[in-house]
């Protein structure tokens, strides 16, 4: 039980920072489209990465020197493009149409979500290597409950922010507020892309 709680706390501390993935989930929550599937996909992806780290993927990542640089520049390019899309929505008449505007279908939304998740090099450094290393440093037999706790933190977090944003939709989906949200998302994407490139 102690290992599960430790994993829950570590997973929660790593995931609460507002990043590209969280911003996307919040936007989907406000738009009211595909919330359940987006939240489930994010939680399942985190669980896959966590369990992979516990069972040795971190060593593989460390053994391939080119892996992190490739993911860094690929992720930065994706974030910059998505930031431009959010800026366009915020500063064009199209952006004033509120949550009904520019909504991707389920497959497109999941593809974007996958890109936010797997093109982010910090996901491999934090979720795979860090969580995997900490889990494997624990006494024998505690790795599985620790990984379960970290996975549970992701599950709780994504459904809270997804459905929390949906609950606040009447306030957040006003045209002006919606434009401010998209402008904020654009700024977050540009900052994250810059941090990836500049270190």
TIVEX-80416 format. One line per 8 residues: number of its first residue (from 0); for each residue x, y, z of N, C-alpha, C. Coordinates in Angstrom, 3 decimals, padded with zeros to 6 digits, m for minus. Layout:
N
NUM	X/Y/Z/X/Y/Z/X/Y/Z; ... .
! end
This chain:
199
0	000.837/m001.206/000.000/000.000/000.000/000.000/000.868/001.252/000.000; 001.990/001.200/000.759/002.894/002.342/000.808/003.484/002.616/m000.568; 003.868/001.557/m001.295/004.441/001.720/m002.629/003.417/002.313/m003.590; 002.160/001.881/m003.497/001.118/002.417/m004.372/000.927/003.907/m004.116; 000.902/004.316/m002.849/000.734/005.728/m002.505/001.929/006.537/m002.983; 003.144/005.981/m002.822/004.350/006.670/m003.282/004.304/006.875/m004.794; 003.859/005.856/m005.528/003.726/005.979/m006.969/002.674/007.001/m007.358; 001.562/007.005/m006.615/000.489/007.966/m006.865/000.992/009.390/m006.675 .
8	001.737/009.627/m005.615/002.250/010.969/m005.321/003.283/011.404/m006.358; 004.178/010.496/m006.728/005.181/010.850/m007.733/004.521/011.116/m009.080; 003.621/010.233/m009.491/002.923/010.426/m010.755/002.148/011.728/m010.780; 001.479/012.027/m009.667/000.725/013.277/m009.582/001.617/014.496/m009.668; 002.774/014.446/m009.019/003.677/015.604/m009.022/004.268/015.854/m010.407; 004.448/014.804/m011.191/005.020/014.963/m012.525/003.993/015.444/m013.547; 002.734/015.101/m013.341/001.743/015.329/m014.393/000.986/016.648/m014.264; 001.016/017.272/m013.076/000.171/018.454/m012.880/000.699/019.710/m013.565 .
16	001.958/019.714/m013.987/002.473/020.889/m014.693/001.692/021.069/m015.997; 001.315/022.312/m016.276/000.545/022.570/m017.486/001.473/022.486/m018.692; 001.239/021.482/m019.504/002.030/021.280/m020.710/001.122/021.117/m021.904; 001.709/020.700/m023.018/000.947/020.586/m024.258/m000.194/019.583/m024.140; 000.084/018.441/m023.540/m000.934/017.399/m023.416/m002.096/017.861/m022.545; m001.777/018.462/m021.403/m002.836/018.950/m020.517/m003.660/020.044/m021.175; m002.977/020.955/m021.882/m003.693/022.038/m022.562/m004.649/021.478/m023.609; m004.220/020.439/m024.311/m005.080/019.831/m025.322/m006.302/019.173/m024.682 .
24	m006.095/018.473/m023.583/m007.209/017.822/m022.890/m008.211/018.866/m022.391; m007.709/019.961/m021.853/m008.588/021.032/m021.364/m009.406/021.613/m022.519; m008.750/021.841/m023.648/m009.465/022.397/m024.800/m010.544/021.432/m025.288; m010.223/020.140/m025.315/m011.228/019.160/m025.714/m012.387/019.127/m024.721; m012.076/019.280/m023.434/m013.128/019.313/m022.425/m014.065/020.479/m022.629; m013.490/021.638/m022.919/m014.311/022.828/m023.139/m015.155/022.671/m024.401; m014.559/022.074/m025.445/m015.300/021.917/m026.699/m016.408/020.872/m026.565; m016.237/019.957/m025.592/m017.260/018.937/m025.389/m017.189/017.795/m026.384 .
32	m016.052/017.646/m027.056/m015.925/016.604/m028.073/m014.909/015.538/m027.655; m015.331/014.290/m027.687/m014.437/013.138/m027.470/m013.746/013.157/m026.101; m014.379/013.726/m025.086/m013.701/013.902/m023.796/m013.290/012.553/m023.208; m014.211/011.619/m023.149/m013.913/010.325/m022.532/m012.743/009.644/m023.227; m012.775/009.605/m024.558/m011.752/008.869/m025.297/m010.396/009.560/m025.209; m010.399/010.891/m025.212/m009.137/011.627/m025.085/m008.534/011.391/m023.703; m009.353/011.478/m022.660/m008.862/011.244/m021.294/m008.352/009.813/m021.142; m009.106/008.860/m021.673/m008.705/007.462/m021.580/m007.407/007.213/m022.346 .
40	m007.294/007.805/m023.532/m006.081/007.623/m024.338/m004.856/008.177/m023.603; m004.993/009.368/m023.025/m003.868/009.975/m022.300/m003.467/009.118/m021.105; m004.448/008.662/m020.351/m004.156/007.840/m019.172/m003.520/006.513/m019.583; m004.048/005.894/m020.644/m003.500/004.620/m021.107/m002.082/004.796/m021.649; m001.833/005.906/m022.341/m000.498/006.174/m022.872/000.505/006.363/m021.740; 000.112/007.120/m020.721/000.987/007.303/m019.565/001.262/005.970/m018.884; 000.223/005.159/m018.740/000.397/003.848/m018.102/001.359/002.990/m018.912; 001.220/003.016/m020.238/002.123/002.250/m021.099/003.577/002.685/m020.898 .
48	003.792/003.994/m020.840/005.149/004.522/m020.663/005.692/004.200/m019.272; 004.841/004.332/m018.263/005.261/004.036/m016.885/005.679/002.572/m016.751; 004.803/001.667/m017.218/005.103/000.242/m017.094/006.298/m000.151/m017.957; 006.448/000.514/m019.103/007.621/000.253/m019.941/008.897/000.660/m019.216; 008.844/001.804/m018.528/010.005/002.258/m017.766/010.345/001.309/m016.644; 009.334/000.816/m015.958/009.556/m000.117/m014.853/010.182/m001.416/m015.366; 009.787/m001.828/m016.581/010.285/m003.094/m017.106/011.436/m002.929/m018.106; 012.123/m001.788/m018.042/013.403/m001.700/m018.745/013.525/m000.809/m019.952 .
56	012.449/m000.121/m020.395/012.574/000.720/m021.576/013.530/001.891/m021.332; 013.612/002.340/m020.071/014.513/003.454/m019.756/015.947/003.149/m020.148; 016.393/001.913/m019.939/017.757/001.510/m020.302/017.939/001.561/m021.818; 016.897/001.191/m022.559/016.959/001.236/m024.020/017.076/002.675/m024.504; 016.264/003.574/m023.908/016.304/004.985/m024.283/017.692/005.564/m024.023; 018.262/005.239/m022.862/019.595/005.747/m022.520/020.665/005.185/m023.450; 020.419/004.011/m024.012/021.417/003.364/m024.859/021.421/003.890/m026.297; 020.445/004.698/m026.672/020.361/005.246/m028.031/020.591/006.748/m027.962 .
64	021.820/007.206/m028.168/022.142/008.631/m027.985/021.301/009.579/m028.844; 020.912/009.138/m030.039/020.189/010.030/m030.950/018.704/010.144/m030.612; 018.200/009.293/m029.719/016.759/009.232/m029.478/016.217/010.570/m028.958; 016.826/011.071/m027.896/016.306/012.296/m027.271/016.430/013.509/m028.201; 017.581/013.736/m028.891/017.631/014.877/m029.812/016.587/014.819/m030.923; 016.392/013.633/m031.494/015.392/013.497/m032.563/014.004/013.832/m032.035; 013.657/013.286/m030.868/012.349/013.571/m030.281/012.233/015.039/m029.895; 013.336/015.648/m029.461/013.320/017.049/m029.060/012.946/017.957/m030.225 .
72	013.628/017.799/m031.358/013.363/018.678/m032.499/012.041/018.337/m033.180; 011.705/017.067/m033.229/010.399/016.690/m033.775/009.262/017.228/m032.928; 009.419/017.108/m031.610/008.402/017.625/m030.699/008.289/019.136/m030.774; 009.432/019.828/m030.867/009.414/021.298/m030.957/008.701/021.756/m032.214; 008.959/021.072/m033.338/008.297/021.437/m034.595/006.784/021.239/m034.488; 006.367/020.116/m033.907/004.934/019.851/m033.756/004.276/020.908/m032.860; 004.924/021.230/m031.732/004.364/022.225/m030.817/004.257/023.591/m031.485; 005.259/023.955/m032.275/005.227/025.247/m032.952/004.067/025.311/m033.946 .
80	003.863/024.232/m034.698/002.756/024.197/m035.666/001.411/024.281/m034.942; 001.257/023.521/m033.857/m000.005/023.561/m033.118/m000.209/024.944/m032.490; 000.895/025.563/m032.043/000.805/026.918/m031.498/000.311/027.900/m032.543; 000.800/027.766/m033.768/000.339/028.641/m034.856/m001.146/028.422/m035.134; m001.585/027.164/m035.078/m003.005/026.873/m035.291/m003.862/027.514/m034.205; m003.410/027.425/m032.952/m004.156/028.032/m031.845/m004.173/029.542/m031.973; m003.042/030.134/m032.392/m002.977/031.593/m032.573/m003.937/032.031/m033.674; m004.008/031.254/m034.742/m004.932/031.588/m035.828/m006.374/031.573/m035.337 .
88	m006.710/030.560/m034.535/m008.079/030.493/m033.993/m008.361/031.689/m033.084; m007.344/032.118/m032.323/m007.550/033.194/m031.357/m007.695/034.560/m032.026; m006.982/034.771/m033.128/m006.925/036.109/m033.711/m007.607/036.233/m035.064; m008.430/035.272/m035.396/m009.200/035.368/m036.633/m010.680/035.284/m036.302; m011.548/035.761/m037.206/m012.994/035.641/m036.970/m013.433/034.210/m036.721; m012.734/033.246/m037.333/m013.066/031.832/m037.128/m012.954/031.463/m035.655; m011.993/032.102/m034.957/m011.792/031.801/m033.541/m012.927/032.289/m032.664; m013.761/033.182/m033.190/m014.846/033.732/m032.382/m016.065/032.821/m032.371 .
96	m016.034/031.752/m033.146/m017.206/030.887/m033.229/m017.327/029.953/m032.036; m016.339/030.008/m031.144/m016.446/029.231/m029.916/m016.071/027.785/m030.117; m016.503/026.915/m029.192/m016.041/025.537/m029.189/m016.464/024.705/m030.371; m017.426/025.184/m031.140/m017.842/024.405/m032.307/m016.867/024.545/m033.463; m015.973/025.556/m033.363/m015.069/025.833/m034.472/m013.879/024.891/m034.487; m013.502/024.476/m035.701/m012.241/023.761/m035.908/m012.100/022.548/m034.999; m013.161/021.775/m034.833/m013.120/020.603/m033.951/m012.750/019.371/m034.760; m011.664/018.682/m034.405/m011.274/017.488/m035.161/m012.192/016.315/m034.851 .
104	m012.281/015.360/m035.796/m012.993/014.126/m035.525/m012.220/013.297/m034.511; m012.801/012.180/m034.086/m012.175/011.376/m033.046/m010.796/010.873/m033.463; m010.675/010.336/m034.673/m009.377/009.804/m035.094/m008.330/010.899/m035.172; m008.716/012.079/m035.674/m007.771/013.201/m035.760/m007.391/013.689/m034.363; m008.373/013.739/m033.459/m008.098/014.182/m032.088/m007.150/013.213/m031.382; m007.370/011.919/m031.581/m006.490/010.919/m030.971/m005.088/010.995/m031.565; m005.000/011.275/m032.874/m003.688/011.404/m033.511/m002.932/012.602/m032.939; m003.635/013.713/m032.750/m003.006/014.890/m032.142/m002.565/014.577/m030.719 .
112	m003.416/013.887/m029.998/m003.116/013.524/m028.615/m001.882/012.618/m028.560; m001.796/011.693/m029.499/m000.636/010.801/m029.564/000.630/011.591/m029.831; 000.547/012.591/m030.702/001.715/013.416/m031.006/002.150/014.201/m029.774; 001.180/014.806/m029.066/001.513/015.545/m027.842/002.188/014.634/m026.817; 001.763/013.387/m026.797/002.292/012.445/m025.808/003.651/011.891/m026.213; 003.738/011.326/m027.409/004.924/010.550/m027.772/006.019/011.353/m028.473; 005.709/012.595/m028.913/006.752/013.448/m029.483/007.367/014.366/m028.433; 006.967/014.189/m027.202/007.498/015.018/m026.113/008.676/014.290/m025.461 .
120	009.900/014.781/m025.635/011.047/014.076/m025.051/011.002/014.008/m023.534; 010.339/014.992/m022.905/010.252/014.979/m021.438/009.444/013.792/m020.928; 008.543/013.283/m021.781/007.767/012.103/m021.400/008.705/010.921/m021.167; 009.723/010.809/m022.000/010.664/009.692/m021.867/011.634/009.922/m020.714; 012.010/011.189/m020.521/012.937/011.492/m019.430/012.246/011.366/m018.075; 011.015/011.884/m017.984/010.292/011.873/m016.705/009.580/010.552/m016.462; 008.679/010.213/m017.379/007.816/009.055/m017.157/008.564/007.731/m017.283; 009.360/007.600/m018.339/010.030/006.321/m018.571/011.273/006.171/m017.696 .
128	012.209/007.110/m017.826/013.492/006.961/m017.130/013.366/007.261/m015.638; 012.784/008.428/m015.280/012.710/008.812/m013.865/011.817/007.861/m013.066; 010.570/007.690/m013.517/009.649/006.813/m012.788/010.175/005.376/m012.786; 010.702/004.934/m013.938/011.243/003.579/m013.998/012.415/003.382/m013.057; 013.306/004.370/m012.980/014.474/004.268/m012.095/014.061/004.246/m010.626; 013.127/005.123/m010.269/012.672/005.186/m008.876/011.955/003.890/m008.498; 011.126/003.398/m009.411/010.408/002.143/m009.134/011.378/000.996/m008.918; 012.400/000.921/m009.766/013.338/m000.196/m009.676/014.321/m000.050/m008.522 .
136	014.390/001.137/m007.930/015.247/001.332/m006.755/014.536/000.921/m005.469; 013.244/000.684/m005.566/012.474/000.291/m004.395/012.714/m001.201/m004.082; 012.391/m001.623/m002.866/012.586/m003.040/m002.507/011.846/m003.981/m003.451; 012.352/m005.160/m003.593/011.750/m006.167/m004.479/010.284/m006.385/m004.122; 009.457/m006.458/m005.144/008.036/m006.687/m004.939/007.206/m005.422/m004.896; 007.878/m004.241/m004.830/007.133/m002.983/m004.750/006.993/m002.298/m006.110; 007.647/m002.829/m007.133/007.620/m002.178/m008.439/006.209/m002.127/m009.031; 005.496/m003.242/m008.927/004.159/m003.295/m009.531/003.179/m002.348/m008.835 .
144	003.064/m002.358/m007.491/002.158/m001.385/m006.872/002.598/000.059/m007.096; 003.920/000.319/m007.166/004.407/001.669/m007.418/003.970/002.135/m008.806; 004.159/001.281/m009.812/003.740/001.625/m011.169/002.224/001.780/m011.249; 001.492/000.955/m010.515/000.027/001.063/m010.486/m000.394/002.402/m009.892; 000.293/002.838/m008.846/m000.028/004.130/m008.236/000.235/005.285/m009.178; 001.391/005.249/m009.874/001.722/006.310/m010.829/000.709/006.335/m011.977; 000.295/005.150/m012.437/m000.703/005.065/m013.514/m002.057/005.592/m013.050; m002.405/005.296/m011.805/m003.673/005.775/m011.254/m003.698/007.297/m011.171 .
152	m002.549/007.902/m010.852/m002.465/009.365/m010.795/m002.812/009.972/m012.151; m002.291/009.380/m013.232/m002.596/009.875/m014.579/m004.079/009.717/m014.900; m004.633/008.564/m014.559/m006.050/008.305/m014.833/m006.931/009.347/m014.140; m006.665/009.581/m012.874/m007.457/010.557/m012.108/m007.292/011.950/m012.696; m006.033/012.333/m012.952/m005.744/013.689/m013.408/m006.424/014.021/m014.736; m006.299/013.146/m015.719/m006.848/013.459/m017.034/m008.371/013.528/m017.014; m009.011/012.645/m016.270/m010.472/012.713/m016.209/m010.941/013.928/m015.411; m010.178/014.331/m014.399/m010.534/015.533/m013.626/m010.444/016.781/m014.501 .
160	m009.327/016.938/m015.234/m009.203/018.171/m016.025/m010.104/018.141/m017.256; m010.310/016.958/m017.847/m011.177/016.869/m019.014/m012.620/017.186/m018.676; m013.133/016.499/m017.654/m014.535/016.718/m017.280/m014.714/017.974/m016.437; m013.653/018.404/m015.769/m013.709/019.687/m015.057/m013.867/020.833/m016.038; m013.102/020.795/m017.125/m013.236/021.815/m018.167/m014.623/021.757/m018.797; m015.139/020.532/m018.983/m016.475/020.379/m019.561/m017.537/020.989/m018.650; m017.370/020.815/m017.330/m018.330/021.369/m016.373/m018.327/022.894/m016.398; m017.165/023.467/m016.714/m017.048/024.928/m016.752/m017.331/025.493/m018.141 .
168	m017.777/024.643/m019.047/m018.005/025.056/m020.426/m018.892/026.291/m020.564; m020.002/026.418/m019.815/m020.844/027.608/m019.999/m020.091/028.921/m019.792; m019.100/028.908/m018.909/m018.301/030.108/m018.676/m017.153/030.193/m019.665; m016.435/029.079/m019.829/m015.213/029.087/m020.620/m015.455/029.150/m022.119; m016.650/028.753/m022.567/m016.910/028.696/m024.005/m017.449/030.003/m024.579; m017.527/031.067/m023.774/m017.914/032.373/m024.330/m016.884/032.787/m025.362; m017.326/033.420/m026.450/m016.389/033.737/m027.545/m015.105/034.428/m027.096; m015.209/035.462/m026.252/m014.005/036.179/m025.832/m013.112/035.290/m024.980 .
176	m013.722/034.564/m024.034/m012.948/033.671/m023.170/m012.291/032.582/m024.003; m013.055/032.050/m024.977/m012.513/031.001/m025.843/m011.283/031.499/m026.596; m011.330/032.750/m027.072/m010.193/033.313/m027.800/m008.998/033.491/m026.869; m009.264/033.894/m025.630/m008.176/034.044/m024.654/m007.543/032.686/m024.368; m008.384/031.655/m024.239/m007.866/030.299/m023.995/m006.975/029.850/m025.152; m007.428/030.071/m026.385/m006.611/029.676/m027.535/m005.317/030.481/m027.587; m005.373/031.763/m027.245/m004.158/032.580/m027.215/m003.192/032.060/m026.150; m003.750/031.658/m025.008/m002.912/031.102/m023.935/m002.290/029.781/m024.369 .
184	m003.093/028.933/m025.015/m002.571/027.663/m025.516/m001.447/027.908/m026.521; m001.639/028.891/m027.414/m000.593/029.217/m028.385/000.686/029.632/m027.670; 000.558/030.481/m026.649/001.735/030.929/m025.899/002.437/029.761/m025.217; 001.647/028.859/m024.613/002.230/027.683/m023.950/002.993/026.826/m024.966; 002.404/026.613/m026.147/003.057/025.794/m027.165/004.370/026.415/m027.624; 004.361/027.735/m027.847/005.577/028.410/m028.309/006.673/028.362/m027.235; 006.278/028.571/m025.982/007.252/028.522/m024.893/007.852/027.127/m024.769; 006.990/026.108/m024.821/007.483/024.733/m024.720/008.391/024.371/m025.889 .
192	008.014/024.808/m027.099/008.853/024.537/m028.260/010.210/025.227/m028.117; 010.185/026.469/m027.647/011.431/027.195/m027.438/012.313/026.543/m026.396; 011.691/026.085/m025.323/012.468/025.423/m024.262/013.090/024.127/m024.756; 012.374/023.416/m025.618/012.917/022.166/m026.149/014.165/022.444/m027.007; 014.066/023.474/m027.863/015.169/023.767/m028.773/016.357/024.394/m028.043; 016.046/025.325/m027.125/017.121/026.059/m026.439/017.642/025.341/m025.212; 016.906/024.306/m024.784/017.326/023.550/m023.586/016.926/024.264/m022.330 .
! end
